[in-house]
Amino acid sequence: MTEAQLFALGLALAALSGIRAYLTVFGIGLAGYLGWLDLPPALQVTMSPWVLGTAGALTVVEFFADKIPGVDSGWDLLHTLLRIPVGAFLAAATLSPDGHLSASALAVGAGMALATHAMKAGTRAIINASPEPLSNWTASLGEDALSLAGLGLAFSHPWLALMMVVGVAAMTTLTVYWIARRVIGGVRRVLGGGRAVP
């Protein structure tokens, strides 16, 4: 891969870790372990059977925890402490030819992971205000699909993966925000407590 492709791959992995950190680590480690991708030295730790086993098991736990309204928001809050450092590490490790992680790459990766994590957590908090679980399950399954598609695309077309992950996350956030404003405006009209939100 060229330096530009490695840069895009690092940012795509950081963005994905803000949504599904365990799945991202498992996916990159599995790709290296199976020889689908030649991992930089600092990322080769993800090929360890211990890392693969732990990340794989936690991916399954997260899959189910993320489908339960309320639990998913608590999970997101707790994983603020994990997703951002993981994103920083993945970005910096991808850009490191010798295993040394640069402060600037760590900062860029952390910023990307923070952005996608904030979009995910904020969107899910708004969705959880709805009394029915269907929208929560739909959002969670959409995040699963986005993460899997982003990982698959990142290995062959990192720029496309980066644009897809960031674009879909941003569009989803804007759509949920727009719907929430409409619902709040309708509730205010019905209750007579104020005028509708434009």
N, C-alpha and C positions, 0 to 999 in steps of 0.2 A: 504494500500500500504506500501511496505517496504521503508526504507530511500533511497535505490538505485533507486527504481521506482519513488519516489517523486523528486529525483534529476534529473532524465531523463525527467520527466514531466515538471519540472520547466524550463529546458533548451529547451525542445521542444516548450513550450509556448513562451519563449523569442525569439526563432528562427522564429516562426510563426508571432510574432508581428512585426518583421522586414520586413515582407512581407505584412501582412494584420492585422494591430493593432486592428481596430474596430471589424472585424470579430472574431478575437481571443478573445477579451474581451466579446463580445456577446455570443460566443460559450461556453466559460467556465462558464459564468454567467447563461446561459440557462440550461446547464448540472447540475449545482448546484440547480437551482430553481426547476427543474423537478425531482430532486432526483436521477439523473443518477450517480452523483459523490458527495462524501462527501468532501466538500471544507474545507481547513484549515481556521482558523479564519481570517487571513489577506485577504483571497480571497473572503470572504463572501460578501464583499461590491459589488462585481460584480453581485450578485443576486438581488440587489435593482431594483425595477421597473424603477426608473429614469435612472440608469446606463444601464439597458437592453434596454429601449426605445431610449436613446441617441445613444448608440453603434449600435443598429439595424438600426436606421435612417441614421447614418453616414456610415454604411456598404453599404446601398443602394446608397448613394451619391458617395462613393468611387468606387463602381462597375461601374457606368457610367463614372465618371471622368477618370478612369484608361483606358478607351477604346479610348480616344481622343488623337492622337499623339500631343506631345507638352504640352498639359494640364497635361498628366500623369507625365512628367518629372518635371513640376512645382509643382505638387502635391507631388511627391517624395521629392523634395527639401524642401518644407514646412514641410513635415511630418518627416524629420530628427529630428526635435525638439520634436516629439511626440513618434515615434516608439521606440527609444532607451530607454527613461525613462519608457515607458510601459513595455518593455521587462525586464528591471531591476526589476520593481515592481513585475511582474508576477513570475519571477524566485525566488525572495526573499520571496514573500508571500507564494509560494508553499512549500518552505523549512522551513517555520516558524511554529513551533507547538503552539506558544503562542501569535502570532500576532506581535512580534518584528522582524523587518527586519535587517538582518546582513549586514554589509558593504561588506563583501566578496561575499555574494550571490548577492547583488545588482551589484557589479562589474562584476561578471561572466555573469549575465543576460544581462547587458548593452553590454558587449563584444559580446555575441551571437547575440543579436538584431542588433548591428552595423554591424556585418559580413554579415548577411542575407540581411539587408537593403542596404548595399553597393553593394552586388552582384545584387540585384534587380534593384537599381537605375542605376548602371553602365551598366547593360545589356539593360535596356530600353532606355538609352541614345544612345547606339550604334544602336539599332533597329530603333529608330526615325530618324536616318540618311537616312533610306530607304524612298523613296518617296511614297510608297504605304502603306495603312493602314492595310492590311491583316496580316502582320507579327506582328504588334502592338496588334491587336485584339487577335491573336493566343497566344501571350505571356501573355496577360492579363487574358484570359480564362484559360490558363495553371496555372497561379498563383492562380486564384480562386479555381481551382480543387485541386491543391497541398495543399492549406490552409484548404479546407474542409476535404480532405482525412487525412491530418496531424492531424487535431482536432479530427476527429472520431477515429483514431488510437491511439492518445495520451491517451485517457481515459482507454483503455484496454491494450495497449502494448506501453508504453511510450518510451522504448528504440528503438523499430522499428520506431516509429513516428519521433524520433530525427534523426536517421540515414537516413530515407527517405527524410525529409525536407532538411537537410544539403547536402546530396548526390545529390538530384535532382537540388538544387540551384547551387551547384558547377559545375555539369555537364552542366547545361544550360549556365552558364557564360563562361565556357571553349569553348563550341560549338559556341556560338555567337562571342566570341573573334576570334576563328579560322576562321569562315566565314568572319568576318569583315576584317581580314588580307588578305584573298584570294581576296575579292572584291577590296580592296585598291590596291593590287598588279596588278590585272587585269586592273583597271583604269589607273594606271601608265604606264602599257605596251601600252595600247591603245593611251594614250596621248603622249607617248614617253618622259615622264618627269622623268624617272628613272627606275631602274630594279625592277622586281617583288619581293614582300616580300616572303621569303621562307616559 
